[in-house]
Amino acid sequence: MKDVLVSIGLPVRNGAGRMAEAVRSILGQDHPNLELVISDNASTDDTEEVCRELARQDGRVVYHRQPRNVGVVGNFVEVLKRSRGEFFRWTGDDDLLEPDCVSQALEPYRHDDRLIIVTAETSYTAQDGSVHQPSYAGTGMLSDDPVDRLTELWETVTTEHHGLDPLYGLMRRAAIIEIPRPVMIREDEVYATMLALAGPWGHVPKILAHRNLRERRLTGIARTLGVPAWTAHFATTLQFRAMYGALRTVDLTPEQRRRARALLLRIYGRRQQQMLAHRSRKLVKLAVGRAK
């Protein structure tokens, strides 16, 4: 698959001081047919100058500047729409890709034309500098049954949060271009649910990317996404309502629909229990602190 065009989408806003290494890791891929699509979300720093220089130096770089802030999700969608490759991958402006990230992720497609996404192991660095390297060894995402895939996804997510990260997998562009990315808190999990329903996934059991994690409160995420602050207080309910609605967008048998609804209700209940337990611990700490 050396001749196939692969697009890497890099959405950025005010990333002039942190995107150099990410770009080097993209342009340093061993896959020969590559384009880097950068969407600059109306940056107010030197991002435009940096990106225009990159495009001048390397013809594989396609740069577009948004005239106004289109939002975080809108900018992710923009790089996908502007890409031309048969395969597509998002990357963050401070992520790093291994030199064989693209070529390794293309391999499963050679052997299975059902696949719409190939995920891979990723190394995550937290704000305190600690490194987490989750692994996935399941095969459920290869199932032809969309509910089997949905079950595998959520069993993995609830036991190992970053065990599967389809948003940073290599996607078959034609298969995912029409799947919407909602603008809401936890939109990544809603989008992952839609992707699980859409088709089988492959996986490469090797670390092909490195990402930095930023811990943020839900209210801060709401501000970043540009959604109403009140949605932070109902994030879980709104998330599962959106996922429940996604079931109506796919062709399921009555039995599959029943299984899918039961799964989402079970996971929703588990999330609510976790949230209540978290709040209880916070209240206990607060009460103990006041008693001292």
C-alpha positions as CSV (number, residue, x, y, z in Angstrom):
1,M,0.0,0.0,0.0
2,K,3.0,2.3,-0.5
3,D,1.2,4.3,-3.3
4,V,-1.9,5.1,-1.3
5,L,-2.3,8.7,-0.2
6,V,-2.6,9.1,3.6
7,S,-3.7,12.4,5.0
8,I,-2.7,13.6,8.5
9,G,-5.0,16.3,9.9
10,L,-3.5,18.7,12.4
11,P,-6.0,21.2,13.9
12,V,-4.2,24.0,15.8
13,R,-4.9,27.2,17.6
14,N,-2.0,29.3,19.1
15,G,0.4,26.4,18.7
16,A,3.4,28.2,17.4
17,G,5.5,27.3,20.4
18,R,4.7,23.6,20.6
19,M,3.9,22.2,17.1
20,A,7.4,21.9,15.6
21,E,8.2,18.4,17.0
22,A,4.7,17.2,16.1
23,V,5.2,18.3,12.5
24,R,8.6,16.8,12.2
25,S,7.3,13.4,13.4
26,I,4.5,13.6,10.7
27,L,6.8,14.6,7.9
28,G,9.3,12.0,9.0
29,Q,7.0,9.1,8.3
30,D,8.4,6.2,6.3
31,H,5.2,6.0,4.2
32,P,6.1,7.8,0.9
33,N,2.7,9.2,-0.1
34,L,1.6,11.6,2.6
35,E,-0.1,15.0,3.0
36,L,-0.2,17.1,6.2
37,V,-3.4,19.2,6.4
38,I,-3.2,22.0,8.9
39,S,-6.2,24.1,9.9
40,D,-5.3,27.2,11.9
41,N,-8.2,28.1,14.0
42,A,-7.8,31.9,13.8
43,S,-4.6,31.9,15.9
44,T,-3.5,35.1,17.6
45,D,0.2,34.1,18.0
46,D,2.8,33.3,15.3
47,T,1.1,30.1,14.2
48,E,0.3,31.5,10.8
49,E,3.9,32.4,10.1
50,V,5.1,29.1,11.3
51,C,2.7,27.1,9.1
52,R,3.2,29.2,6.0
53,E,7.0,28.6,6.3
54,L,6.3,24.8,6.7
55,A,4.2,24.8,3.6
56,R,6.9,26.7,1.7
57,Q,9.6,24.3,2.7
58,D,7.6,21.1,2.1
59,G,5.0,20.6,-0.7
60,R,3.3,17.9,1.4
61,V,2.0,20.6,3.8
62,V,-1.4,22.0,3.1
63,Y,-2.2,25.1,5.2
64,H,-5.6,26.7,5.7
65,R,-6.3,29.6,8.1
66,Q,-9.8,30.0,9.5
67,P,-11.0,33.7,9.4
68,R,-12.7,33.2,12.7
69,N,-12.7,30.7,15.6
70,V,-14.8,27.7,14.5
71,G,-14.4,25.9,17.7
72,V,-12.3,22.9,18.7
73,V,-14.6,20.2,17.2
74,G,-15.2,22.4,14.1
75,N,-11.5,22.6,13.5
76,F,-11.1,18.9,13.7
77,V,-13.9,18.4,11.2
78,E,-12.2,21.0,8.9
79,V,-9.0,19.1,8.5
80,L,-11.0,15.9,7.6
81,K,-13.0,17.8,5.0
82,R,-9.9,19.3,3.4
83,S,-8.0,16.0,3.3
84,R,-7.7,14.1,0.0
85,G,-6.2,10.8,1.2
86,E,-7.9,7.4,1.0
87,F,-6.9,7.1,4.6
88,F,-6.9,9.8,7.3
89,R,-5.6,10.3,10.8
90,W,-6.0,13.2,13.3
91,T,-3.1,14.2,15.4
92,G,-2.7,16.8,18.1
93,D,-0.3,19.8,17.9
94,D,1.9,18.4,20.6
95,D,1.6,14.7,19.8
96,L,4.5,12.6,18.4
97,L,4.2,9.8,15.9
98,E,6.7,7.0,15.5
99,P,8.4,7.0,12.1
100,D,6.5,3.8,11.1
101,C,3.1,4.9,12.5
102,V,1.4,5.2,9.2
103,S,3.0,2.2,7.5
104,Q,2.2,-0.1,10.4
105,A,-1.4,1.1,10.7
106,L,-1.9,0.4,7.0
107,E,-0.9,-3.2,7.3
108,P,-4.2,-4.6,8.7
109,Y,-6.0,-3.0,5.7
110,R,-4.0,-5.2,3.4
111,H,-5.6,-8.3,4.8
112,D,-9.1,-7.2,5.7
113,D,-11.1,-4.8,3.5
114,R,-14.0,-4.7,6.0
115,L,-12.0,-2.4,8.3
116,I,-12.9,1.3,8.7
117,I,-10.3,2.1,11.4
118,V,-7.0,0.7,12.7
119,T,-6.1,1.7,16.2
120,A,-2.7,1.2,17.8
121,E,-1.0,1.3,21.2
122,T,-0.3,4.8,22.5
123,S,1.9,6.2,25.2
124,Y,0.3,8.9,27.4
125,T,2.2,11.4,29.5
126,A,0.2,13.0,32.3
127,Q,0.8,16.6,33.6
128,D,2.9,15.3,36.5
129,G,5.2,13.6,34.0
130,S,4.1,10.0,34.6
131,V,3.7,7.8,31.6
132,H,0.9,5.4,31.0
133,Q,1.0,2.8,28.3
134,P,-2.3,0.9,28.1
135,S,-2.6,-2.2,25.9
136,Y,-5.4,-3.9,24.1
137,A,-5.4,-7.6,23.2
138,G,-9.1,-8.1,22.3
139,T,-10.6,-9.2,19.0
140,G,-14.2,-8.1,19.5
141,M,-13.8,-5.0,17.4
142,L,-13.3,-7.3,14.4
143,S,-16.9,-8.7,14.7
144,D,-19.4,-8.1,11.9
145,D,-22.1,-7.6,14.6
146,P,-22.2,-3.8,15.5
147,V,-23.5,-4.6,19.0
148,D,-20.6,-7.0,19.6
149,R,-18.2,-4.1,18.6
150,L,-20.1,-1.6,20.8
151,T,-19.9,-4.0,23.8
152,E,-16.2,-4.6,23.2
153,L,-15.6,-0.8,23.0
154,W,-17.4,0.0,26.2
155,E,-16.0,-3.0,28.2
156,T,-12.5,-1.8,27.2
157,V,-13.2,1.9,27.9
158,T,-14.6,1.1,31.4
159,T,-11.8,-1.2,32.4
160,E,-8.9,0.6,30.7
161,H,-9.8,4.2,29.8
162,H,-7.3,4.6,26.9
163,G,-7.2,1.0,25.9
164,L,-8.8,2.0,22.6
165,D,-8.5,5.4,21.1
166,P,-10.2,5.5,17.7
167,L,-10.1,9.3,17.4
168,Y,-6.4,8.9,16.8
169,G,-6.5,5.8,14.7
170,L,-6.0,5.5,10.9
171,M,-9.4,5.7,9.3
172,R,-10.7,4.8,5.9
173,R,-11.9,8.3,4.9
174,A,-14.8,7.3,2.7
175,A,-16.3,5.2,5.6
176,I,-16.2,7.9,8.2
177,I,-16.5,11.2,6.3
178,E,-20.3,11.4,6.8
179,I,-20.3,10.4,10.5
180,P,-20.9,13.7,12.5
181,R,-18.8,14.8,15.5
182,P,-21.2,16.3,18.0
183,V,-20.2,19.5,19.9
184,M,-20.7,18.5,23.5
185,I,-18.8,17.3,26.5
186,R,-17.5,13.8,26.0
187,E,-18.1,14.1,22.3
188,D,-15.1,11.7,21.8
189,E,-17.0,8.8,23.4
190,V,-20.1,9.6,21.5
191,Y,-18.2,9.7,18.3
192,A,-16.4,6.5,19.2
193,T,-19.8,4.8,19.7
194,M,-20.8,5.9,16.2
195,L,-17.6,4.5,14.8
196,A,-18.1,1.2,16.6
197,L,-21.6,0.9,15.0
198,A,-20.2,1.8,11.6
199,G,-17.8,-1.1,10.9
200,P,-15.1,-3.4,12.1
201,W,-11.8,-2.1,13.5
202,G,-8.3,-3.4,13.3
203,H,-5.5,-2.9,15.9
204,V,-1.7,-2.8,15.9
205,P,-0.3,-4.1,19.3
206,K,2.6,-1.7,19.2
207,I,3.2,1.8,20.4
208,L,2.9,4.1,17.4
209,A,2.1,7.4,19.0
210,H,2.8,9.5,22.1
211,R,0.2,11.9,23.5
212,N,0.1,14.4,26.3
213,L,-2.9,14.4,28.7
214,R,-4.4,17.5,30.2
215,E,-6.6,17.1,33.2
216,R,-9.5,19.5,33.1
217,R,-12.8,20.0,34.9
218,L,-16.0,19.5,33.0
219,T,-16.8,23.2,33.3
220,G,-13.5,24.0,31.7
221,I,-14.1,21.6,28.9
222,A,-17.5,23.2,28.3
223,R,-15.8,26.6,27.9
224,T,-13.2,25.2,25.6
225,L,-15.9,23.6,23.4
226,G,-18.1,26.6,23.5
227,V,-21.1,24.8,25.0
228,P,-23.4,26.0,27.8
229,A,-21.9,25.7,31.2
230,W,-25.0,23.9,32.6
231,T,-24.2,20.9,30.4
232,A,-21.3,20.1,32.6
233,H,-23.7,19.2,35.4
234,F,-25.6,16.8,33.1
235,A,-22.7,15.5,31.0
236,T,-23.3,11.8,31.6
237,T,-27.0,12.0,30.9
238,L,-26.6,14.1,27.7
239,Q,-23.8,11.8,26.5
240,F,-25.8,8.6,26.8
241,R,-28.9,10.3,25.3
242,A,-26.8,11.1,22.3
243,M,-25.4,7.6,22.1
244,Y,-28.9,6.1,22.5
245,G,-30.0,8.3,19.6
246,A,-27.1,7.1,17.5
247,L,-28.7,3.6,17.5
248,R,-31.4,5.0,15.3
249,T,-28.9,5.9,12.6
250,V,-27.8,2.3,11.9
251,D,-29.7,-0.7,10.6
252,L,-30.1,-3.1,13.5
253,T,-32.4,-6.1,14.0
254,P,-34.9,-5.9,16.9
255,E,-32.7,-8.3,18.9
256,Q,-29.5,-6.2,18.2
257,R,-31.4,-3.0,19.2
258,R,-32.5,-4.6,22.4
259,R,-29.0,-5.7,23.2
260,A,-27.5,-2.3,22.4
261,R,-30.1,-0.4,24.5
262,A,-29.5,-2.8,27.4
263,L,-25.7,-2.2,27.1
264,L,-26.0,1.6,27.1
265,L,-28.4,1.5,30.1
266,R,-25.9,-0.7,32.0
267,I,-22.9,1.5,31.3
268,Y,-25.0,4.6,32.1
269,G,-25.9,3.1,35.5
270,R,-22.3,2.3,36.1
271,R,-21.1,5.8,35.3
272,Q,-23.8,7.3,37.5
273,Q,-22.7,5.1,40.4
274,Q,-19.1,6.1,39.9
275,M,-20.1,9.8,39.8
276,L,-22.1,9.5,43.0
277,A,-19.2,7.7,44.7
278,H,-16.8,10.4,43.6
279,R,-19.1,13.2,44.9
280,S,-19.5,11.3,48.2
281,R,-15.8,11.1,48.7
282,K,-15.5,14.9,48.0
283,L,-18.2,15.6,50.6
284,V,-16.5,13.5,53.2
285,K,-13.2,15.2,52.6
286,L,-14.9,18.6,52.9
287,A,-16.6,17.7,56.1
288,V,-13.4,16.4,57.6
289,G,-11.6,19.5,56.6
290,R,-14.2,21.7,58.2
291,A,-14.1,19.7,61.4
292,K,-10.4,20.2,61.9
